[in-house]
Amino acid sequence: MSSDLTRRKFIGLAAAGLALAACKARKKEDVPKSPHPGAPVEGATQLPAAPTSAQQMPMRPLGSTGAMVSLVGLGGFHIGLPKEEDEGIRLIRTALDHGINFLDNCWDYNGGRSEERMGKALEGGYRDRAFLMTKLDGRTREAAQAQLEQSLKRLRTDRIDLVQIHEVIRMTDPARVFAPGGAIEALVQAKQAGKLRFIGFTGHKVPEIHLAMLKTADEHGFRFDAVQMPLNVMDAHYKSFEKKVLPVLLEKKMGVLGMKALGSGILLESHTVSAVECLHYAMNLPTSTVITGCETMGVLQQAIGAALSFQPLDKQRVATLLASTAAAASDGKYEKFKTTERFDGTARNPRWLEGPSI
């Protein structure tokens, strides 16, 4: 074998090895798609019979909209994770049967599978019991319109209760959304047409982007009905939405949608706080609902149990929880959605910002 051929073969093998390593690294950094180690199994959390628990589920106002939503909301991404579609549908209907009415979703979750499962689950009278929310990635009027029509079709409904602009995670997003021909025009038009009731936005990167979005809305004479953001026991220590954005939303009487209460279980890897403590901390804030992902029945039952057992935390208990997480939370190590692109779907798939193709 010639030296040139040997060299080319070596380079080819090396390149293949690097590609494989990069693939493994990317896969490792994907959003967690299975319950965290030690997650409860089905039946581990004892719940009252469905009719009783539905009566007990705490409800809170969604800002000044007049709508009432359940203290805990069902995250949409995780609904698309179970291999069997029937299991995803069972999770959604079990949540509704136990008093959860706030259902989260997004146009891009699991290639549309999350919305499709939710649409099927809401048949047979379940739609009337749900406050249905989904999110859109499109930054232009045309992209947002097309994505909304797809979501309506997948969700098998003619009206969505709340539609939100998804992943406002760049300082350029507010200007794009409110520019002539921007996404906000599509949402306002859809609201006028009766295809949605309320409009909001979401993001998980830094508080300043949320504040810029609110400021830009003010400058355009627009008022959001709800805003979704990370609210958890570690957020208070690092790039805190609780400290910087929450007071503004309360002043404006907007609905507060808390998310990342457990950070897809990553917060629990710090071994400083339990899952129920995480949920109770977020519920103790003036949130309208605390949205949490539940990919198994055991995790869903845990979330329902946390809502049913919640009692306001006194100042000493809050101080203890914050003190226990302070060191672990100081650099955002466990809030990967703030410090990495691990949770940034539109960063990996920028085409979602521009058109209707997943």
C-alpha positions as MATLAB code, in Angstrom:
seq = 'MSSDLTRRKFIGLAAAGLALAACKARKKEDVPKSPHPGAPVEGATQLPAAPTSAQQMPMRPLGSTGAMVSLVGLGGFHIGLPKEEDEGIRLIRTALDHGINFLDNCWDYNGGRSEERMGKALEGGYRDRAFLMTKLDGRTREAAQAQLEQSLKRLRTDRIDLVQIHEVIRMTDPARVFAPGGAIEALVQAKQAGKLRFIGFTGHKVPEIHLAMLKTADEHGFRFDAVQMPLNVMDAHYKSFEKKVLPVLLEKKMGVLGMKALGSGILLESHTVSAVECLHYAMNLPTSTVITGCETMGVLQQAIGAALSFQPLDKQRVATLLASTAAAASDGKYEKFKTTERFDGTARNPRWLEGPSI';
ca = [
       0.000    0.000    0.000;
       1.415    3.415   -0.974;
       2.147    6.007    1.681;
      -0.348    8.367    0.025;
      -3.133    5.771    0.191;
      -2.269    4.970    3.791;
      -2.370    8.652    4.679;
      -5.772    9.105    2.977;
      -7.148    6.064    4.768;
      -5.899    7.380    8.106;
      -7.455   10.806    7.482;
     -10.740    9.173    6.492;
     -10.844    7.039    9.628;
      -9.963   10.011   11.787;
     -12.714   12.102   10.227;
     -15.212    9.312   10.757;
     -14.158    9.040   14.376;
     -14.563   12.759   14.924;
     -18.001   12.699   13.304;
     -19.076    9.823   15.520;
     -17.769   11.596   18.598;
     -19.605   14.773   17.629;
     -22.792   12.800   17.070;
     -22.505   11.181   20.488;
     -21.783   14.529   22.107;
     -24.823   16.131   20.469;
     -27.001   13.206   21.509;
     -25.725   13.470   25.068;
     -26.587   17.168   25.120;
     -30.128   16.711   23.829;
     -33.034   17.588   26.109;
     -33.520   14.687   28.580;
     -36.046   12.260   27.119;
     -36.524    9.885   30.019;
     -37.443   10.295   33.683;
     -34.633   11.313   36.007;
     -33.035    8.492   38.035;
     -35.200    7.712   41.020;
     -38.377    9.131   39.453;
     -41.523    7.635   41.007;
     -43.213    4.690   39.351;
     -46.925    4.504   38.727;
     -48.807    4.115   41.985;
     -46.012    5.479   44.177;
     -48.035    8.652   44.803;
     -51.458    7.847   46.188;
     -54.155   10.106   44.777;
     -57.847   10.451   45.630;
     -60.386    9.128   43.182;
     -60.594   11.296   40.062;
     -63.884   13.110   40.805;
     -62.703   14.033   44.295;
     -59.275   15.233   43.203;
     -60.796   17.281   40.384;
     -62.772   19.212   42.983;
     -59.647   19.740   45.074;
     -57.245   20.889   42.351;
     -56.304   24.503   43.221;
     -57.162   27.015   40.508;
     -55.654   30.445   39.928;
     -56.520   33.384   37.665;
     -54.568   33.806   34.441;
     -53.653   37.432   34.967;
     -56.557   39.699   34.065;
     -57.958   37.448   31.304;
     -60.800   36.128   33.441;
     -59.702   32.529   32.799;
     -58.948   30.172   35.681;
     -56.161   27.628   35.308;
     -54.939   24.719   37.400;
     -52.055   25.215   39.816;
     -50.042   22.650   37.869;
     -50.000   22.511   34.071;
     -49.114   19.537   31.852;
     -46.018   20.108   29.718;
     -46.433   19.288   26.039;
     -42.930   18.202   25.028;
     -42.898   15.133   27.262;
     -46.306   13.972   26.007;
     -44.644   13.046   22.728;
     -41.911   10.958   24.337;
     -43.653    7.653   25.232;
     -43.131    5.131   22.447;
     -46.783    4.177   22.392;
     -49.245    6.881   21.359;
     -51.907    5.420   23.645;
     -49.689    6.096   26.651;
     -49.353    9.768   25.751;
     -53.128   10.005   25.379;
     -53.605    8.250   28.724;
     -51.327   10.777   30.425;
     -53.307   13.721   29.038;
     -56.680   12.293   29.971;
     -55.502   11.274   33.424;
     -54.310   14.832   34.010;
     -57.693   16.221   32.967;
     -59.542   13.624   35.046;
     -57.620   14.794   38.105;
     -58.334   18.477   37.674;
     -55.404   19.715   35.577;
     -56.909   21.933   32.894;
     -53.833   23.803   31.612;
     -52.293   21.945   28.683;
     -49.005   23.179   27.207;
     -47.778   22.352   23.712;
     -45.766   23.684   20.762;
     -45.890   23.476   16.980;
     -42.416   21.892   16.815;
     -42.540   19.456   19.754;
     -41.434   16.010   18.636;
     -42.024   16.828   14.984;
     -45.675   17.637   15.651;
     -46.321   14.364   17.482;
     -47.091   16.102   20.781;
     -49.882   18.163   19.237;
     -51.252   15.175   17.342;
     -51.494   13.111   20.525;
     -53.088   15.965   22.398;
     -55.655   16.450   19.640;
     -56.667   12.804   19.844;
     -56.771   12.916   23.645;
     -59.124   15.918   23.596;
     -61.798   14.080   21.631;
     -64.830   12.612   23.358;
     -65.655   15.727   25.378;
     -62.201   16.338   26.866;
     -61.655   19.535   24.852;
     -64.349   21.305   26.881;
     -62.419   20.596   30.080;
     -59.088   21.957   28.881;
     -57.418   25.346   28.704;
     -55.351   24.645   25.612;
     -52.092   26.441   24.902;
     -49.577   26.005   22.104;
     -46.589   27.942   20.808;
     -45.348   29.005   17.385;
     -41.789   29.567   16.181;
     -42.499   31.741   13.131;
     -41.194   35.289   13.324;
     -42.949   36.503   10.185;
     -46.677   36.885    9.620;
     -46.682   34.231    6.902;
     -44.714   31.679    8.936;
     -46.807   32.217   12.053;
     -50.070   31.942   10.081;
     -48.995   28.679    8.454;
     -47.792   27.162   11.727;
     -51.009   28.161   13.496;
     -53.116   26.427   10.859;
     -51.050   23.271   11.284;
     -51.462   23.422   15.059;
     -55.234   23.862   14.787;
     -55.401   20.808   12.533;
     -53.207   18.629   14.748;
     -55.019   19.693   17.911;
     -58.382   19.003   16.230;
     -59.914   22.261   17.383;
     -61.157   25.471   15.805;
     -59.877   27.667   18.637;
     -56.831   27.581   20.894;
     -57.118   29.319   24.246;
     -53.595   30.744   24.334;
     -51.031   30.964   21.542;
     -47.514   32.078   22.425;
     -44.463   33.178   20.474;
     -41.955   30.465   21.306;
     -38.314   30.790   22.371;
     -37.858   34.542   22.560;
     -34.184   33.925   23.362;
     -32.383   36.505   21.202;
     -32.220   40.255   21.703;
     -33.264   40.568   18.046;
     -36.521   38.655   18.555;
     -38.686   41.511   19.871;
     -37.958   43.747   16.886;
     -38.584   40.882   14.436;
     -41.893   39.923   16.026;
     -43.217   43.498   16.015;
     -41.756   44.579   12.655;
     -44.154   45.222    9.764;
     -45.113   41.786    8.509;
     -44.028   40.235   11.811;
     -45.587   37.363   13.764;
     -47.641   39.578   16.043;
     -49.741   40.646   13.060;
     -50.694   37.023   12.402;
     -51.697   36.422   16.013;
     -53.787   39.583   16.249;
     -55.538   38.678   12.992;
     -56.168   35.121   14.227;
     -57.611   36.455   17.482;
     -59.974   38.716   15.559;
     -61.020   35.692   13.494;
     -61.780   33.678   16.637;
     -58.970   31.144   16.157;
     -57.372   32.007   19.496;
     -58.378   33.785   22.681;
     -55.153   35.087   24.217;
     -51.591   35.910   23.131;
     -48.329   35.444   25.029;
     -44.643   34.679   24.619;
     -42.077   32.345   26.126;
     -38.326   32.226   26.649;
     -35.758   30.708   28.954;
     -32.437   32.444   28.336;
     -31.982   35.731   30.241;
     -34.447   38.124   31.926;
     -33.292   41.094   29.864;
     -34.740   39.569   26.671;
     -38.146   39.202   28.352;
     -37.972   42.791   29.525;
     -37.058   43.922   26.000;
     -40.055   42.030   24.606;
     -42.380   43.710   27.095;
     -40.880   47.121   26.337;
     -41.242   46.610   22.600;
     -44.870   45.605   23.076;
     -45.497   48.789   25.056;
     -43.911   50.854   22.303;
     -46.314   49.303   19.792;
     -49.374   49.727   22.005;
     -49.719   45.967   22.460;
     -50.382   44.058   25.678;
     -49.565   40.386   26.185;
     -52.040   38.267   28.135;
     -49.463   35.832   29.529;
     -45.713   35.260   29.707;
     -43.885   31.972   30.253;
     -40.456   31.761   31.882;
     -38.234   29.665   34.169;
     -39.244   29.916   37.807;
     -37.508   27.511   40.128;
     -35.525   27.227   43.328;
     -32.228   27.852   41.511;
     -33.371   30.702   39.273;
     -33.321   33.067   42.245;
     -29.508   32.773   42.371;
     -28.592   33.159   38.678;
     -29.944   35.395   35.897;
     -33.156   35.499   37.863;
     -36.528   35.797   36.137;
     -38.139   35.732   39.558;
     -36.322   38.884   40.621;
     -36.337   40.840   37.358;
     -39.380   39.836   35.293;
     -41.964   38.511   37.742;
     -42.550   41.904   39.446;
     -43.158   43.535   36.049;
     -45.739   40.904   35.071;
     -47.551   41.309   38.367;
     -47.630   45.068   37.942;
     -49.064   44.642   34.433;
     -51.503   41.962   35.696;
     -50.358   39.462   33.084;
     -50.633   35.712   33.488;
     -47.450   34.168   34.903;
     -46.622   30.748   33.450;
     -43.819   29.099   35.383;
     -41.702   26.445   33.689;
     -38.472   24.505   34.326;
     -39.473   23.851   37.933;
     -37.298   20.737   37.770;
     -35.373   21.633   34.613;
     -36.278   18.246   33.049;
     -34.898   16.640   36.194;
     -31.459   18.254   35.887;
     -31.985   20.351   39.043;
     -32.320   17.103   40.972;
     -28.814   16.070   39.929;
     -27.528   18.651   42.426;
     -28.838   16.457   45.283;
     -29.856   19.618   47.150;
     -33.628   19.516   46.711;
     -36.380   16.978   46.008;
     -38.835   16.995   43.118;
     -41.787   17.909   45.326;
     -39.765   20.674   46.974;
     -38.993   22.053   43.510;
     -42.665   22.024   42.559;
     -43.796   23.540   45.846;
     -41.239   26.343   45.594;
     -42.535   27.305   42.141;
     -46.145   27.005   43.291;
     -45.384   29.289   46.210;
     -44.542   32.103   43.786;
     -47.422   34.204   42.383;
     -47.646   31.983   39.304;
     -50.872   31.344   37.445;
     -49.729   27.785   36.772;
     -46.543   25.733   37.081;
     -45.986   23.766   33.867;
     -44.089   20.530   34.322;
     -43.194   17.736   31.914;
     -44.603   14.275   32.682;
     -43.496   11.440   30.418;
     -44.650    8.647   32.734;
     -47.690    8.057   34.914;
     -45.528    8.024   38.039;
     -44.151   11.496   37.307;
     -47.639   12.811   36.489;
     -49.063   11.425   39.714;
     -46.212   13.083   41.614;
     -47.067   16.454   40.036;
     -50.777   16.076   40.787;
     -49.971   15.053   44.364;
     -47.710   18.072   44.784;
     -50.507   20.396   43.682;
     -53.093   18.757   45.925;
     -50.785   18.830   48.958;
     -49.451   22.351   48.406;
     -49.658   24.787   51.292;
     -48.095   28.259   51.211;
     -44.482   28.125   52.412;
     -43.486   30.388   55.271;
     -40.499   32.706   54.954;
     -38.226   30.405   56.933;
     -38.981   27.432   54.673;
     -38.303   29.512   51.556;
     -35.046   30.759   53.057;
     -33.990   27.198   53.859;
     -34.654   26.009   50.291;
     -32.768   28.944   48.808;
     -29.839   28.435   51.156;
     -29.634   24.736   50.301;
     -29.407   25.452   46.568;
     -27.296   28.641   46.611;
     -23.889   27.068   45.988;
     -25.097   24.643   43.320;
     -27.047   27.371   41.513;
     -24.408   30.093   41.540;
     -23.085   29.521   37.993;
     -26.152   28.121   36.229;
     -24.628   24.650   36.022;
     -27.996   22.971   36.563;
     -30.036   25.494   34.584;
     -28.789   24.257   31.224;
     -31.530   26.158   29.402;
     -29.795   29.398   30.425;
     -26.169   28.422   29.939;
     -26.192   26.132   26.865;
     -28.117   25.613   23.608;
     -29.341   22.257   24.886;
     -32.943   23.492   25.108;
     -32.814   25.907   22.148;
     -34.792   24.148   19.441;
     -34.887   27.164   17.152;
     -31.105   27.592   17.400;
     -30.621   24.081   16.053;
     -33.429   24.507   13.535;
     -33.430   28.147   12.386;
     -35.774   27.272    9.504;
     -38.577   27.053   12.092;
     -38.352   30.831   12.461;
     -38.976   31.388    8.762;
     -41.500   28.857    7.501;
     -43.985   26.042    8.116;
     -41.693   23.034    7.581;
     -40.566   20.991   10.598;
];
